[in-house]
Amino acid sequence: MKDITELIISFLGLLEAEGRLLRRNILRTLRMALLFALGLLFGAAALAFLVAALYKALSHVLHPVWVLCIMGATCACIAGGLLWMSLPGKKRTP
């Protein structure tokens, strides 16, 4: 009976330790996901400001039709680059 009691106590101690480790890993993962999402948000805002600044600068030099053509090509290049980076099977360095 004493062996079974020690086994149960050891099992519960191990279960408690695993629960703490799981909680710590979940919190770390959530923190990293939140920072990643914020980074994506600020990156998108930076790209939007960059495109707006390019439009404003070009509109002083060129006709608005040509500015819109250049901006369309720029946005298409940005979208193509983002899609190319998201392709699976590409080797990435850490």
N, C-alpha and C positions, 0 to 999 in steps of 0.2 A: 504494500500500500504506500510505503514511503517513497519507493521508486516512481510510482505513478504520479504522486504529488509533486515530486521534484521535476519530472518530465513536463507536467502541465505548467508549472511555474517557469521553467526554462522556455517552453514554447510561447507563453504569454510575454515574457521578456523579449524574445526574438521578434514577436509580432509587434510589440511597441517600438522597437528599434527600427524595424522596416517601415512602420507607419510614419515615424519621424523623418526617415530618409525620403520616403515618397512625398511627404508634404514639402520638404525642402526643395526637391527636384521640381515639383509642380509649381511652386512659387518662382523658382529660377526660370522655368520655361515661360510662365506668364509674363514675367518682367522682360525677358528677351523679346517676346512677341509684341509687347506694348512698345518697346523701344524701336523695334523694326517697323511697326505700323506708323509711329511718329516720324521716323526717318523717311518712309515712303511719302507721307503727307507733306513734309517740308521739302522733299525732293521734287514733288509735283508742283508745289507752289513756286519753287525756284525756277523750274522749267517754264511755268506760265509767265513769270516776271521776265524771264529772258526773252521769250517770244514777243511779249508786249513791248519790251524795250527795243528789240530789233525792228518791230513794225513802226514804232514811233520814230526811230532814227532814219529808217528808209523812207518814210512818208515825207520827210523834209527834202529828200534828194530826188526821188522818182515819182512818177505818176501813180496814183493809188491802185490802179489795175495791176501794174507790174509789182507793186509791193505785195499785193494779195497773192500773186503767182509765186513770188519768192517765199512768202510765209507758208503757203501751202506745200511747197517743196521741202521747206525746212521741217515742218511738222510731220510730213510723210517720212522724211529721213529719220527723225527722232522715233517715230512709231516703228519703223522698220528695224532700227537698231535695238529697240526694246524687245520686239518680237524675236529677233535673231538671238538675243541674249537668253531668252526664255526657252529656247529649243532644248529638248531632252537629248541626252547622249553626248553632249559636248563636255569635254574634260575641262574642269576648272581647277585652278590652283588655289589652295587654301589661303 
